[in-house]
Every structure is written in C-alpha cells, then in structure tokens.
Amino acid sequence: MALSSMKNPDPNEKKYQASDKKDIIDWYNKYYNSLLFKKNLYDKGNAYLPDESAEVGKNTANKINNLKYTYNDYNSSGYPQPTAYNLQNTINLGNPNNYFNQSKSAVLAHELGHVNQDEILSRQPRNLAIMLNRNQAVNRKNKANEVYEISNEMPPKYDDGRLMYPAFPSIGSYRQNELKDWIRHENNNPNPSFHDQLLGETRGDIMALRYIAAKEGIWDASSNKPGTFNSEMLNKLYKSKSLNTPEIKKDNQGNISTNEPSKKSISPSDLKDVAPPEKPGMILNRLKEKYSDSDLLYLMNNLAKINLLDSMKNNNT
C-alpha cells in the first residue's frame, strides 16, 4: 500500500489518549462477561424484566471494541471540545486541561462506562430508584417514586383485552421499554448545570472506580465474587493517586486556577474504618457530594439486594 494512501494519525492521540487504553478495554471485556455484571443486570426481583444479561453484555463489549476515537481540543465554533461519548459510538478525548487535568485512565474508564448505558440502566429499576433516592446533592425522591411506579406498571389494554402496544407482549418487556424511555430522557437532560446529577454520570464514575480498584489490585469486579467489595477496600481506593489529583486549569498565560474539593467530599465517613480522601479529584468529589460512603459501598457491589421499599422508607426517616 502506498504511504500516501495511509491515514495520517491524529497528532493529539499520543498526548490525550490514556497510556493503559488496551488494559481498560480488556478489563471492560472481562467485566461484561462476569458474574457480577450478569447478577447486576438480572435480579429476579426486578419487576418481571427478562434475563438477557449475556446478550446485553456481549453487545456492550462489541460496541466498546468497535469504538472510534477523536482528539479534538475545540469544536467547529472555536469553543473547547469536551471529553465525551456520543451515540455515534465515538469518544472524544480532548485536552486534559478541559477536564481539570484529571487522570487520563480514570477519564477513559468513565467514558467507556457510558457505552450502552440506556440499555443497562433501564434493566435496573431498583438501583435507579436507590441512586435517585439517596442523592444528597439534590432532592430527587420524586424521581425515585417515578421509577418505582414505572417498574410496577401493567401493559395498557383496550376494553376488549387487546394490548395497546403489541410490540411489548410481556409485562417485563413493556416495563423495560418504559424504563428505557425514562432513562434516555434523564441522560439527555439539556441543562449543563445538571450534568453531574445524571444517573449515567454516576454509573460512569462508579465504573471508573471499579477499574482503578482492579488496576491497583484492590478489588476486581470482573473476577471477584459479587458483594465482596468492603469498607477496607473502599478506604484503600480513597488513597489512590489517580483519584486524588487536584482539579487544576491553566489559562493561555500559564496562570493556574484550582477547584477546591467540597466539604462533603473530605468530611468524616459514616463507615468507621474509612478515612476520607485527602485531595479528592473530580470523580470522588462529585460522587461524595451526592452519596455517603455506605451508599458508594453499595453501588460498587451493585447487587440490588436491598429491598426497594424498605430502602426508600428508611432513607425518608
């Protein structure tokens, strides 16, 4: 093949791509074939939803393996281009200065957590409701109730008994479709200030924590038994350098500005053997702004063992 016909590599790729990209992708491939993912996706108490965990895991891994990558600093209008995953199965990994110079590994692991998220999250009504109900940053209890109601809806019928939506003949398929519409609307919220509250962002952050935990030999969600992530492991994870990178930006003159962590992110834990991170970066800062350490311990395991009604009732008292 003539050299002139070969595609020129993007000069930003070497600067902006995570050095452990292959390791991250390999880990995601193992995770989507793991017992933990299958148990997360199909909980027998999840409102008649069908067990399609193997198919969803395979499809998600295939999407990750066929991702396209761009490395754009700015968009066509000249504004800084964010690092993001879009539905065209492309991840843009722009200048780290645009995301306060956080760990490239954690950022890529977060973005890969968005792949197929509507399909995955819509099959986990218990976890959706718990994430919404436990969010300390904003009052989302009404949204938790919405999810609970959707996950208990019956397929509507005409007076003669015919299904109004015959494309969804089972209770589970109808409910899953309604939940998918809900989560799609949730994750497409156009309000930039609400970005960090989106459930897709929480899932992306949790997946980044899982990868960092596996990378540093603390706990591996792709191979360890479900439910085995404990508070001692959370304490170790909070000490990871990848998660304690201060949020800094440089302007065109080289002046540095720093985003200070929130008080919640460095406040004492509700778990006796967990110390707060010393210098929480973006991912820990926004997770701990929303959730207690007990909640994060639950989300890392994500087994949906908690009874939804009891969980919501206990959190309201």
N, C-alpha and C positions, 0 to 999 in steps of 0.2 A: 504494500500500500504506500502510495506517495505521501511523504511527510506533509505536503500542502493540504492533503485531504483529511488529516487528523485534526480532531477538535482541540483547540488550544485550552489548556487548563485555566481555571479561574485563578488569577494571582492572589486572591484573598483566601483561597481554600486553606493553604498552609498556615495562614495567620489565624483563621477563625474556627476551623474545624477542631473538635476535641481529638487529642492525640490517641485516646483509647476508644475511638469510634467503633472499631471492629469488636472490641470486648463488650461494649454496651449493646450492640446489635446481637451478638452471640448470647448475651445474658437474657435479652428480651425473647429471643427464640426459645430458650430453655424455659423461661417463665411461662410463656403462653402454652407450653406443653406440660406444665407442672400440676401437681396435685392441688397446690394452693389456689391457682387460678381456676381450676375446674370446680373446686369446692366453693370459691367465692362466687362464681358465676351462677352456679346452680345450687341453691339452698331449697330443700323440699318445702320450706315454709313460705317461699316467695310467691304466693298468690297464683298457683297453677301454672307458673311460667315453665315452658318446656326445657328439658335438659339438652341444650345444643352447644355445650361448652367446648367439645372437641372441634366442632366446625368453626365456632367463633374464634377460638384460639389459633387455628390453622389460618383462617382468613386474615386475622390481625398480623400474624407473623409474616405472611406473604406480602402484605402491604408495607410492612417495615423493610423487608428485604428488597422491595422494588421502589423505595423512596427516591425522589430526586432532591438534589441539594442546590441551593443558590447561596451566594455570599455577598449580598448587596448591602452597602452602607446606607444608601439613600434611595428613596423611591423616585418615580418619574417627575414628581413635583419638587424634588430637592430637599424633602424632609427626611430625617433619619429613619431608616427602614428597621422595624423591629425584628427581633428574632422570633419566629413564629412558624407553626404548622398550619397549612391550609388544606382544604378539601380536595385540591388537585394532587394530593399526595406529594407535596413539596414542603421541605423545611428550609426556611431562610435562616442562615447563621451569619448575622451581621456583626458589625464592630462590637466587641465586648464592652466598649465604653457606653454603648446604648443600653446595656443592662448592668451598669454599675460595676463592671469588671469582676463579675462572679465567675465561679469555676465553670470552665467550658464543659467538663464532663457532666456536672450536675445539670447544666442548662440543656445539653443534648438529651440526657436521660429524661428530663422533664418534658421536652418537646415530643419525644417518642411516646410518652405516656398519653398524648392526645390522639394518637392514631387509633381509629375505630372507637373512640370514646363514647359516642352516642349509642352504638350497639351494645357496648359493655355496660355502661351505667344504667341503661334502660332495663336491664335484666336484674338490677339490684335494688328494688324498692326499699328494702329495709335499710340498707346502707345510705341511700339517698336521703331518706327521712331522718336518719340519725345525724348525718352531716349537716343537714339544714337546721335541725332542732338544737344541735349543740353549738352552732356558730355563735361565738360570743361577740363578734365584731358588729354584727347587725342582727336585728330581730327578724328571723326567718321562720319562726314557728308556724305561721300561717301557710308557708310553702311546704313545710313538713306535713301538715294536715292535708294539703292538696295531693301530695304524693301518696299518702296513706289512702285517701279516698279513691284515687285513680286505680291503685293496686287492688281495690276491692270491688270495682265496677263490674256489672254484668253486661254482656253484649246486648245492645238495644234491639228490640224486635218490633215488627208490625203487629197489629191486632190479631192477624191470622197466624202468628207464630213465626213468620219468616224473618230471618236475620236482616237487619238494615244494612249490614256490612258483611256480605257473604264471603269476602276475601279473607275474613278472620273468623273461621268457623268454631274455634275453641275459645273457651274463657281465657286461657293463657295467652293465645296469640292476639286476641283483642286487647287485653290489658298491656301486653308488651308493646304493641303499636301505639297505644295512648301514652305510655310512659316515654317512648322514644320521641314522640312529638313534643312532650313536655321538656325533656332534657335537651332536645335540639333548640327549642325556643330559649331555654335557660342559657345555653352556651353561646347563643348568637346575640346575647344582650348587647345592644349598640353603645351603651353608656361606658366610656373608658374608665370612669372613676369606680365602676362596679367590677372591673376586670378581676381583681384578686378574690372576689367573693364567689365567683363562678365555680360550680362543682367540678367542671373539667380542670380548672386550675388546681383545685385541691387534689384531685386524682394525679395530675402531673407531678405535683410536689411530692406526694407520697411515693410515687414510682421512683422519683429521683432519690429519695431517702433509701428506698429498698436497694437501688443499685449501689449507692455509696456504701451501705451496710455490707453488701456482698463483696464489693471491691476491697474493702478494708478487713474482711474476714470476721465480721461481727455476726452476721446472720444472712443466710441466702434464701430468699423467697422462692427461688427456682428449684431448690433441692431439699430444704428443711421442711419438717412436718408443719402443717397449718397450726397456728395457735402457739408456736414456740418462741415467738419474739417476746422478750420480757423486759422489765424495767431496768435491769442491769445492762442489757444490750442498748436500750434507749439512752442510758447515761453515757455509754461509750460512744454512741453515734453523735451525741451532742458535742463531743470533743473533736470531731473530725475537722481538719483544716479546710476541707472542701466546703463545709457548711458554716465555717466561721471566718469567711473572707469579708472584711468590711466593705460596705457599698460606697464606692468612690467613683467620681467622674472627673475628667479633665476637660477644660474648655480649650478653645483654639490658642489661647495664650499660655497654656500649661498650668493654669490655676486649678487646684484640686478642691472639690466640694465633697462632703461626706454626709451620707444619710445615717443618722444615729438610729440604733435599734429601739424599738418601742419598749416601754416599761414592762409590758406583759411578757415580752419575749425573754427578759432576763429576771423575771420575778421568781420567787421560790416555787418549787414544784408541788403539786398535790400528791406526788409519789415520794415516799420517804427516802428512797435510795437513788433518786435522780437529782442531779445538780443542774441548774440552768446553764445554757451555753454562755460563754464569756463574751464573745463577739459575734452574735448570730448574723449571718448574711441574709440575703433576700428570701431564700426558701424557708429557713427556720423562723425568720422574723414574721413573715405573713402567716405561716401555719400556727405559730404560738399566739399570734394576735387573735386568732379565731377559736383555737381549741386548747383545752387543758392537756397536760401530759397523759392523763388517763385516756382521754379521747384519742390522742395520737397513738397510744399503745394499741388501742382497739383498731384504729384504721390501718396500722401496719400489719396486723394479723388479718383483719377484714373478713372474719368468718361468719358474721351475721348471726352469732349465737344468742345475742341479746334479744329478748322478746321486745318487739317494736312498741307495743302499747305500754308495757312496763317502763321501758327506757324513756319514752316521751313523758309519761306521768311523773317519773322520778325526777326528771330534769326540770319539770314545771314547778316542783315544790321547793 
